[in-house]
Amino acid sequence: MLKQLAEKDLLRLLERIAARRRLLTPQRQSDGSQLLLPWPGGLPELAGTPLQRKPTEVFFPQLELLMELDNSGDVRLPVPADKPVALLGLDHFDLAGIAFLDRFFLSRPIDDAYLRRRHDALLIGLSGLTGPQGATLPPAETCDLELIIVPDKLLARPHAKPGEALLEGFTAADPAALRTIDRSPAERPATLLAAARLLQEDQVPEAFWEEIAARCIACGGCNFACPTCSCFGVQDRTFGNRTERSRLWDSCQLDAFMREAGGHNPLGTETLRTRRRVYHKLVADPLRWGELGCVACGRCDRACPTGIGILALCEELVQRYGPSSVPPAPQEGCKST
C-alpha cells in the first residue's frame, strides 16, 4: 500500500532500517558528487546528481578477500558482516545494474562471495522529482521499497515483503498523488538500440574499431565505472606462513586481459579489445541474458577522458552506419572494407 511520509516519518523509517541493517545513504561531497556512505543520522539528501560510483561495488568490490590458507593446510573463509546492508538512493539505472549482476553471479554455479554480501540486502529506490534540478526520474520498482517525491509530498511504496514490513504503521496515501508526476517507465536510448541492431547485423566495418581504438588510452575507466562489468582476476599474496587469495576487478581494455601463460593473447590489439568490449554488451549479452549489457547510466561516458564511452560511441556509430547515413570516406591510416 502507498504511504505518505512526513520528515519525522522518514527519520523513523531510517531508524527502523538501521536497527538491523548497515544503512548507506547518499552524501554530498565537497566537489558536488554524491557517494553512498554509512548513514550519519538525520535526513538524507534524496534529490540531486546521480551517485558518482556504481552501487554494484557494494556486492562486488574492487578488491575482495576470498580465503586465507596457512602452511598447515587450514583454510579460513571471510567472516560475514554482522548486519546485512541497506542501500538508499538507487535510481532506475542503479537498480538495473544490480539486477544484471544478480543474474550473472547468482546463476548456477552461484558465486558464494557475491551471495555473502547480497543476501538479505535491502534496496531502496528513488523516483519522481529526485533528479538534478528537480527533474523527474522514472519509476524505480525493482527494489524492496521505493521513495517517490511528488509536489509537496514524499511517498513510499513497497515492492517486496521487507518493504511492506518496514512501512507498517505509517499513514496511507491517496494513490491519485502519483498522477501529479510522469510515471512512464524508463526505456533504453534509441541510439543504443539502433547501434546494437547494426552490430548484431554485422553492419560495422573493422575500420571503425581501428579509429575508436586509436583514441583509447587504455585507462580502464569505462570498465571500472560500469555497473554491469563483472570481469576479475585472482591473486595470491603470501605473508610468512599465511597466504591470502583475493580477486580484483579486471578490464578488457587492458593489454594483459586474456593473455595466456605462453604469451599468446587472443585479444592482442587495442582494436580487438575495444571491439570486444562493445560487442560483449550489445551482442553477446542479449544472446546470453536476453537484454543489453548496458543500462545507459552514462558512467563510462563521464569517466572516459577521450570521449568514447559507450553512449557517445553508439551515437557516432549510428550516424555513420545507420539507415540514413552516408558511407564515410576512408580515414588516413585506416583500411577500407
N, C-alpha and C positions, 0 to 999 in steps of 0.2 A: 504494500500500500504506500502511496505517495505521502511523504511527511513534509511539514514546514518547520524550519529551524531558525529560531532567533539566535543572537550571538551567544547567549548563555547556554542555549541548547547545543550549539556546535561545540562549545567547550566541554559540556557534559558528555557528548558523544566521543570526543577525543580522549577524555579521561577513561571512559569505558574501554576504548580500544587499547590504550596504553597500559591498562591494568594487567593484560595478559599477552600483549604483543610489543615488539620493539617498533615503535611508530616512527616512520620517516616522513617528513613534510617538506614542501618547497620552501627554500630560504634564499632570499636575495643576497647576492654578494656585492662587494664594493664596485665591481665592474658592470653591474647591472644584470648579470646572469643569475639563473636560479638553479640551485642544486638540491637534491634530496638528502637531507641530513636529519639526525635524531631530533625529534620534537622537543623544543626547549620550554614548552608551556606557552599559553596564550593563543591568540587567534592566528592561524597561518594565512599567508597571502594566497588567495585562491585564483586570482586573475593576473594576467601578465604574460611575459615571454615564456615560450616552452622551456622545459627542463634542458639544461645545457648538455648533460651526459645521458647516455641511454640507460633507462631503468633496468634493462635486462642484465646489467652488470651486477645487480644485487644477487641474482641467482647464478650467474656465470661470470665470476670476477676475473679481472685481467691476470691475476696470479692466484693460484689456489693449491693448497696442500692436499694431496690425495692420500698419502700414507707415510708412516715412518717405519724404517726397518733397522734392526741392530745386528751385530755380528753373531748374537746367539740364535738368530732366526725369528725373534719376536716381531710381529707386525702390529702396529697401532694405527687405527683409523682416527680421523679428526673427531673431536667431541662435538656433538650437535649443539647449536646455540640453545640457551636456556629458555628463550622465547621465540616463537615464530615471528616473522616480520610482517609489518603492515605498511603498504606504500600508498600515500595520499598525494594526489596531484597528477594523475595519469590522464593524458588526453587520448583520443581515439587512435592516434599514431602509436603511442606508447603501448596501449593495450593490444594493438595488432602485432607489434613486435614481440611482446611476451607470449601471445597465443602461438606465434610462429615457432619460437624457441621451445615452447611446451611440446609441440608436435614433434620437433626434431629430437629433443633429449628424452622425452618420456615415451616415445615409441619403442617397441622392443628391438634390441635389448635396452632396457631403461638405464639411463646414466645415473648411478646412485649418488654421485656428488651433486648433480643438479637437483635431484629429488630431495636430498637432505636439506637444501636451502628453500626449495619451492613448496615443500609440504606444509599445508595449513597456513600458507601466507595469505594475507588479506589484501585485495586490490581495490582501491577507491578511485573511481574515475571522476573527471571534471568535464562539464559541458555547459552549454548556454553562454552567458555573457562573461566568459572566463578567458577569452583570447586577448592578444595585445590591443591596447586602447579600446577595450570593451567589445572587441569583435566576438561574434557568435561562433562557438565551436560545435561541431556535430555531436549527436548522442555518443556517449561512451558506455556501452551496455555490456561488453564482455568482461564484466568485473563483478565483485560481490556487492558493491554499494556505489551508487552514482550521486554526486553532488551537482546540482543544477542551479545556476544563477539565472533568475528571470528578473524583470524590472521590480526592484524594491523587495525581493524575496530570495531566500535560499531554500531550495527544495532538496529532498533526499529520497532516492528511490532504490529499493533493494533489488538485486538481480540473482541472489543466491541466499541459502538459508543463513549463513553467517551475517549477511547484511540485514535480513529480517530480524534476527535476534538483537542486533545492535540498535535497531530503530524502535524497539518495543517501548511504549510509554510516551513517545513524542506525539505532538498534535498532528492529526490528519490534515492534508492539504487538499484544496479543490483541484481536481485534475485539469480544470479549464485554465489554470495558471500556466500550464505548459504551452497552451496555444498562443501565448504572447510572444513567443520566440520561434525561430525557424528550427524545426526538428527533423529536417531532411537528413537521411543517412549519408555518411561520407562515401565518396566514390574516388577511385584511383584517377589521377590526371589523365586526360585523353591522350596527351603526348606520350605518356609512359605506356599506355595500352597500344598505341599505334607503333611505337618503337618495338615493343615485344612481338607484334604481328610481323613486322619486317624481318626481325631476326629469326622468328620461327619459320618464315618462308624463305629464309636464306637469301634475302634481297640486299644484303650489305656487303660490299667488296672488302677484301683484305686491306686495300689501301687506306680505308677509313681507320682501321685499327692501328696501322702504322703511324698515321698522323696523330691520333689520340695518344698513343704510347710515347711519341716524341715529346709530348707536353707533360708526361708524368715524371715526377721526381722521386717516385718510389718511397714516399714517406710512410705509406701505410695508413694515413689518417682516415681514408674512406672506410676501410675495413674496421678500424678501431672505433669509429663513431657509429657504425651501422648496428642497429638493434637486432638484425637477423643474422649477422655473420657469426659463425659458430666454429670456425677452424681454430685448432690449438695444437701446440707441441707439448711434449712431455720431457722433463729433465730430472736427472738425479743429482743431488749435491750431497757430498759426504763430509761430515764433521766428526772427526775422531772415529768412534765405533758406531756412529749413527748416520743413516742416510735418509734424506728427505726426498720423496718423489712428489713432484708438483706438475701442474700444467699451466701454460700461459698462452695468451692469445697469439695467433699467427696471422699473417696477412698474405693473401695470394698475389699481392703486388710486389712482394719482396723476392730478391734473386734466389734465395735458398729454398723457397717454397717448393716442395715436391722433389728437391734434388736428392738423388739416391746415393747410397753409400759408395757405390762405384764411381760416382762423379757425374753420371748421366742425369740430365734434367729434362723431362718431357715438356716442361714449360720454361725453356731456357732463354727466351727473349721477352723483353717488356711487351712487345706486341702480343705474344701468345697469352701473357698473364693478364693484360688489360682486356683482351677479347674474352678470356675465360671468366673474369670477374663479372662482366655484364651478362654473358650467356648463361652463367650459372643462375643468376637471379631472374632472368626474363625468359629463359627457355627450359633449363633443366628443372628448376623448382616447380613450374607449372606441371611438368610431366610427373614429378615425384609426389608433390603435395597438393596439386590441383589449384594452386594460386601463385601469383608472382612472389618472388622473394624480396621484393622492395615494397615497403609500406608507404613510401613517398613522404617520409618525415622531413626530408631535406637536410639531415645532419651531415651527410657526406658532402653535399654541396657547400654547406657552411664551413666544413673543415678543409676542403681541398684548396691549397694555395694557388693552383693553376687553373681553376675553373672547369674541371672535368668530373665533377660529381655526377651521379647517375641521372638526375633530372636535367642538368644542363647538357649532358652528353646525348640524352634521348631527344631533346629539343633540336639539337644540331643534326642528329641522325635523321629525324623525320623531315626536317627542312630540306635535307639533301637527297633523301631516297624515298620520301613519301610519294603517294599517288600523284600529287600536283607539282612535284619538284622538277626542276630542270637538271639533267645529268651534270654533275660537277666536272669542271675541267681538271685534268690530271695536275697534281701538285708537284712542284720541283722535288726531286729526290724520292718520289713515291711511284710504285709500279701501277700501271693501269691494268684492269682486269676485263 
